[in-house]
Amino acid sequence: MTASARPRRRPTTRRAAPTFIVVTGFSGAGKSQAIRALEDAGYFCVDNLPVPLIPTFADLTRVRSDVARAAVVVDVREGEALARFPKVYAELQRRRGLSPKLLFLEANEA
């Protein structure tokens, strides 16, 4: 079969992997400002979502066609549950169709 005689493949309309950003960092480093800027840029944002609910929120971004970009803030308000965050983030990284990014903010007194 020649190249011109091969059946043409129809282009697939695959939905791009959603952008999922976790914003965290030191107190006073600008997490609230960052999440507001992301929201202004069209991200679906949640501030202070409990760590155990982050995977569920991430899954929703994968299945909902109207949520292509999402961000969540994780910080010390989480209390003792914050210790579980590294394990939860590692789980997010293993999920297909999700490419999470971690934005860690820090600031000094100056």
C-alpha positions in Angstrom: 0.0 0.0 0.0 1.4 3.4 -1.0 1.5 6.3 1.4 -1.2 8.0 -0.6 -3.4 4.9 -0.5 -3.3 4.5 3.2 -6.4 5.4 5.1 -6.1 8.8 6.8 -6.3 8.8 10.5 -8.8 11.2 12.0 -7.2 13.7 14.3 -8.2 12.9 17.9 -9.6 15.7 19.9 -7.9 14.8 23.2 -8.5 17.1 26.1 -5.2 18.4 27.3 -4.2 17.4 30.8 -5.6 19.9 33.3 -3.3 22.3 34.9 -3.3 21.6 38.6 -1.3 23.9 40.9 -0.8 23.5 44.6 0.2 26.7 46.2 2.0 26.5 49.6 4.8 28.2 51.5 5.6 30.2 54.5 3.2 32.4 56.3 3.2 35.9 54.8 4.9 34.8 51.6 2.0 35.8 49.4 -0.1 32.6 49.0 -3.4 34.6 49.1 -2.1 37.0 46.5 -1.0 34.1 44.3 -4.3 32.3 44.5 -6.2 35.5 43.6 -3.9 36.1 40.6 -4.5 32.5 39.5 -8.3 33.0 39.9 -8.1 36.2 37.8 -6.2 34.2 35.2 -9.2 31.8 34.9 -8.2 29.0 37.4 -10.8 27.3 39.5 -9.3 28.0 43.0 -9.9 26.6 46.4 -8.2 28.0 49.5 -7.6 25.9 52.6 -9.0 22.6 51.2 -8.3 19.8 53.7 -5.4 17.7 52.6 -7.4 14.4 52.4 -9.8 16.1 49.9 -7.1 17.3 47.5 -7.1 14.0 45.5 -10.8 14.2 45.1 -10.6 17.8 43.9 -7.9 16.9 41.5 -10.0 14.0 40.1 -12.8 16.4 39.5 -10.5 18.6 37.3 -9.8 15.5 35.2 -13.4 14.6 34.5 -15.1 18.0 34.2 -14.6 19.5 30.8 -15.4 23.0 32.1 -12.5 22.9 34.6 -9.2 22.9 32.6 -7.1 24.8 35.2 -7.3 24.5 39.0 -5.3 25.6 42.0 -5.5 24.9 45.7 -3.8 26.5 48.7 -2.3 24.3 51.4 -0.8 25.9 54.5 -0.4 25.7 58.3 -4.1 26.2 58.8 -4.2 22.5 58.0 -2.7 21.7 61.4 -1.5 18.2 62.0 -3.0 16.9 58.8 -0.3 19.0 57.0 2.2 16.1 57.7 0.2 14.0 55.2 0.6 16.4 52.4 3.9 15.0 50.9 2.2 11.6 50.6 -0.9 13.1 49.0 1.2 15.1 46.5 3.2 12.0 45.6 -0.1 10.3 44.9 -1.2 13.2 42.6 2.0 12.9 40.7 1.3 9.2 39.9 -2.2 9.9 38.5 -2.7 9.6 34.8 -4.0 12.7 33.1 -2.9 15.0 35.9 0.4 16.9 35.9 0.4 18.7 39.2 2.8 21.6 39.8 3.9 22.8 43.3 4.4 26.5 43.9 6.2 27.0 47.1 6.4 30.7 48.2 8.9 32.1 50.7 9.7 35.5 51.9 12.1 37.2 54.3 11.4 40.1 56.6 13.1 42.5 54.2 
